[in-house]
Amino acid sequence: MCEYSRCPDILEPTDEIPYHVKLEVNNVGMGPGPTHALCASLLGVGPGLGVKPDPKKKKAEPGSPGAPPGAPPGAPPGSPVPGAAAPGAMVLPEPIPVTACYQPLTELALVENRSGDSGVVAVASLLTPEAVARGVGLTSVTVRGDRFRLPGCEALALALSKPVTPLASLSLDYVPTLDDKCVRLLCHGLLQNRSLKSLSLAYGGYGEVGAKSLARLLSCRTCGLNTLRLKGNFLGAGGLEALAPGLAASRSLEALDLSACGLGRPVFSKSSAEMAVRRDALAAGWENFVHNGLRENLYGPEPDPDPADAARPATPQPAGKKKKAAKGPSGPPPKARLKRLVLLENNLLPEQGAELFAALGSWEPAAWPQPTWNEKSDPPCWALPATGGACPLEVLQVDITLPDEQFVALWRNGGGGGKKGKKGKKGKKK
């Protein structure tokens, strides 16, 4: 953590730390102006990173080699300078050398700094192709606990609209102003991006419409996301139905976090009739999600090859050089299947749990899988591994109300109930 004004000095190499790869500015409340200055320093256009003049070096006379343009010797005052711009014309500064930017930095995190739209636009300037050409190579960017809207999302979308960028992880968590329009704009910019692997939009302000935009992104052939975190956004029944086709068509997604997304028991309504309507809508959305989305992702057929790959011309080989034989099977890579699914804090109903495990092919009351306590998860919880052999899902985190027979089986076979049939034999001492 450092102050933006001292960023150039703090990032200078020392004997103990030759260079820094991560910069985290945590809860400083810098605001948009200092954030812009910080990004300008990292890009190499801020004060202190250019070539500093040597005070011992004498200034060259006008007209001599290496001197700045000026009037020729002996010319009267006010004479025009050869090669100078006309009065009133815009004078552009000389380009700064490419090596002026801070190239070793790979991770940038701004946590609760009130950067706003202007600050996020400055952060996006570090991700543009021009910044990459200068040598900036950020692979992870986090903007957490901030407030920005369409201007900031538009800048991020434009910066990441290229097929190949260095950025592999983008985290925009705890941004309540990130509504459906912002998510739609951001997803539109990521449609052609093949490099971004992790996207976290936890605790935002979007819902069903934002879920539709995310499903469209997942369905895109060029999408390379393998981790998507949507925790803390109320998606509801409509969001479940919107995500189903995207999950089924995804070629790369391996981890999905839908914790606290309002997927379980409906909130209390004014009347029992309204409560029944919401419950029926949730049941239909959940069934569509687990069968047409999740099950298709896990067990569906391989997608058709991309026509663009087939139409792309082959690379010409130099004359007299033999073509190397390909190692292994040719063709597009196999479809990535979901390996991690998190459904915590949704207050799922028992019938939803039955529907989920029926879709996974592991709903066997007589052989209920043994849960394990995962201390490293956030938050720590019981993780129920998927069974069934062919199911590619490796981690399933879910909290549900179990039916009586499953609960009794877990209690007896686990560590809480002791051996079967032994409970209650030992009486009190008299």
C-alpha positions, 0 to 999 in steps of 0.5 A: 500500500502506498500513496499515489504521490510517492508511487514512483519512489516506492516502486524504485528497486532496492537491494532487497526487492529488485522490482514489484509485481503487485500494487494494492491501494487499500482503503485510502479514499484517493478519489478520481484525481489521484487514481488518474495520477497513479495510473499515469505514473504507472503508464510512464506519463506522470512526473518523476518517470521521465528523463530528468535534466542534469543540473550540471550540464550547460544549456546549448546555444540556440542553433548549435547541435542538440539545442532546442529550436530557436531564433538564429544568432543575431536575429532581432527579438520577435523573429520567427523561429525556423521549424516552429509551429505557427502562433495559435497552433496545437503543440504536441509534447514529444513522445516519452520513451517506451521504457518509461512505464513500470513494466514489472507490475502484473497485479493492480488492486484498488480497494475502497478508494472512491475512484469513480468513473474517472478513476476506472477510465484511468485504470482502463487506460493501462489495459489498452493496446497502446499501453500494452505496446509500451510494455504494460503487462497487467494480468490481474485487476481488482476494483473493489468497493467502488461506485462507477457506472456506464462511462467506466464500464465502457472504457473497460469494454473498449480496452478488453475488446481485442482477442488477445490481451495480457489481462487474465483476471478481472474482479469488480466486486461490491460495486452496487452501481453495476446494474444490468446496463453496465453488465450488458456493456461489459459483456459486449466488449468481452465477446471477442476476448479469448484471454480473460479467464476469470471474471468476478462480479460479486455483490453488484446491482444487476439481476435477470437482465444482467444474467441474460448478458452473461449467458450470451457471453458464455455462449460465444465461441470466442469466450475463454472464461473458466471462472465466473463469480456472481455471488450476492446478486438477486437472479431469482427464477428469471436469472436461472432460466437466462443462465441455462442456455449459456451454461449448456453452450459454454466451451470453457467454463469450469467454476461457477459461484451462485452463492446468495443469488436468491435461488431458494425459498421465496421471500415472504409475500403479502399473500399466500397466493403470491407466495405460491406463484413465486414458488412455482416460477422458481421451481420451473426456473430451477428445473430448467437450470439443472436439466437444460443447463447444468446437465447439458454442460456435464453430459452433453455432446461435444459442440460442432467445430467453429466454421471460422477455423475450417475456413481459415487458410493454412499457413504456407510452408517454406519451399524445401521444408517438410511439414512436421507431423502433428502430435496427438489428435487434431481438431478443436480442443474438447469442451470444458465441463463444469468442475466446481459449482457453489450454491451456498446461502440460497436456502434451497428447498428439499425438492430443489436438492432432489432435482439437483442430484437427479440431474447429476445422476447421483441421487441415491438415498441408499448410498448418500455420499459422505460430506467433508468439512472444507476449512479453506472455502469462503465461508468454511462449509460442508462440501458434498462431493458428486458421485456417479463415476462419469460426472465431471463435477469435482466440487459441489457446495450446497446447503439444503434441508435434507429429508429425514432418511438422508439426515439419519444416514449422514448422522449414523455414517458420519462422526456425530452419531457413533456406530449404528445401533449403539446410540442410547445403550449407555445409561446414566450412572446411579 
